[in-house]
Amino acid sequence: MKNNTILKKISIAQNLKHFEMKEIFELGGLKLSSSQIKAFMAGPSNKNYEKISSEDFESFLNGMIVFSRGEKDEPNTVPRAIEHYVLGLMQAGQSAALDELRCLVEDARDGIVKGCDSDEKPVS
């Protein structure tokens, strides 16, 4: 499979928007124009199609790791993928899902195994 095809499949599978793709390339150390990213995403029969090099594709994959996990040197920073997901929930008015996420964060912070309303003691 060609790098362009893999890039396109990753972007579809991860539901990445164009601005996120640009950010991911930048996180991988590669500053690209919007038109160049569109050329990578175009089909081979499109006149604007441009083959992505292995080095550029590697930059995208490295950026995808940082985008999904966050910087290794900054373990307290929330990964951008999670930020974008939460913002999407907020924009969609998904208050139940946001409440559940809040409970999960509180549980993780307190070291509790069960949900927010649990009476169990934190695990030591």
VMD Tcl script that draws the C-alpha trace (Angstrom):
set ca {
  {0.00 0.00 0.00}
  {1.29 3.48 -0.84}
  {2.00 6.11 1.80}
  {-0.71 8.40 0.39}
  {-3.29 5.65 0.73}
  {-2.23 4.90 4.30}
  {-2.31 8.62 5.16}
  {-5.82 8.91 3.78}
  {-7.01 5.79 5.62}
  {-5.56 7.04 8.93}
  {-7.23 10.41 8.52}
  {-10.59 8.77 7.80}
  {-10.26 6.22 10.61}
  {-9.32 8.93 13.11}
  {-11.90 11.37 11.71}
  {-9.20 14.03 11.39}
  {-10.13 17.48 10.15}
  {-7.86 19.35 7.77}
  {-6.54 21.71 10.47}
  {-5.73 18.67 12.65}
  {-3.77 17.08 9.80}
  {-1.77 20.28 9.45}
  {-1.14 20.35 13.22}
  {-0.03 16.70 13.19}
  {2.51 17.36 10.44}
  {3.79 20.35 12.45}
  {4.08 18.21 15.60}
  {6.20 15.84 13.52}
  {8.49 18.73 12.58}
  {7.14 19.44 9.10}
  {5.45 22.73 8.21}
  {3.25 22.22 5.15}
  {0.81 24.43 3.33}
  {-2.86 23.50 3.21}
  {-2.63 22.94 -0.53}
  {0.23 20.48 -0.09}
  {-1.74 18.45 2.45}
  {-4.71 18.44 0.06}
  {-2.39 17.21 -2.70}
  {-1.29 14.30 -0.48}
  {-4.94 13.46 0.21}
  {-6.05 13.69 -3.44}
  {-6.48 10.57 -5.52}
  {-3.77 9.58 -8.02}
  {-6.00 10.59 -10.93}
  {-6.38 14.15 -9.58}
  {-4.20 16.76 -11.32}
  {-3.10 18.15 -7.92}
  {-2.00 14.73 -6.61}
  {1.43 14.70 -5.01}
  {3.19 11.59 -3.74}
  {4.18 11.86 -0.09}
  {7.78 10.90 0.56}
  {8.68 8.33 3.18}
  {10.38 11.05 5.26}
  {7.27 13.26 5.19}
  {5.06 10.30 6.03}
  {7.35 9.42 8.93}
  {6.99 13.01 10.18}
  {3.22 12.60 10.06}
  {3.36 9.34 12.04}
  {5.67 10.89 14.65}
  {3.33 13.85 14.90}
  {0.36 11.49 15.25}
  {2.02 9.90 18.27}
  {2.50 13.28 19.94}
  {-1.03 14.36 18.94}
  {-2.54 11.22 20.46}
  {-0.37 10.82 23.53}
  {1.08 14.24 24.25}
  {4.70 15.26 24.63}
  {6.91 12.80 26.50}
  {8.63 15.67 28.30}
  {5.31 17.12 29.48}
  {3.38 14.26 31.13}
  {0.81 16.62 32.69}
  {-0.24 18.07 29.34}
  {-3.53 16.75 27.98}
  {-3.03 15.15 24.53}
  {-4.50 17.26 21.73}
  {-6.63 14.35 20.53}
  {-8.40 14.28 23.89}
  {-8.80 18.06 23.88}
  {-10.41 17.93 20.44}
  {-12.69 15.08 21.51}
  {-13.89 16.95 24.61}
  {-14.42 20.14 22.60}
  {-16.46 18.14 20.09}
  {-18.62 16.77 22.92}
  {-19.13 20.28 24.25}
  {-20.11 21.66 20.84}
  {-22.53 18.76 20.33}
  {-24.14 19.38 23.73}
  {-23.27 15.91 25.03}
  {-23.50 16.78 28.72}
  {-24.02 13.16 29.81}
  {-20.78 12.08 28.12}
  {-18.95 15.06 29.61}
  {-20.25 14.17 33.09}
  {-19.01 10.62 32.61}
  {-15.57 11.90 31.57}
  {-15.50 14.15 34.64}
  {-16.27 11.13 36.82}
  {-13.49 9.12 35.19}
  {-10.98 11.91 35.77}
  {-12.06 12.27 39.40}
  {-11.83 8.50 39.89}
  {-8.35 8.43 38.41}
  {-7.28 11.38 40.53}
  {-8.64 9.81 43.71}
  {-7.50 6.29 42.88}
  {-11.02 4.89 43.14}
  {-11.84 1.74 41.19}
  {-15.60 2.31 40.72}
  {-17.77 5.27 39.60}
  {-18.18 8.73 41.14}
  {-21.01 7.68 43.41}
  {-19.11 4.73 44.84}
  {-18.54 4.58 48.60}
  {-15.39 2.47 48.22}
  {-12.11 3.70 49.66}
  {-9.21 4.64 47.38}
  {-6.86 1.81 46.47}
  {-3.39 2.24 48.01}
}
mol new
graphics top color blue
foreach p $ca { graphics top sphere $p radius 0.5 }
foreach p [lrange $ca 0 end-1] q [lrange $ca 1 end] { graphics top cylinder $p $q radius 0.2 }
display resetview
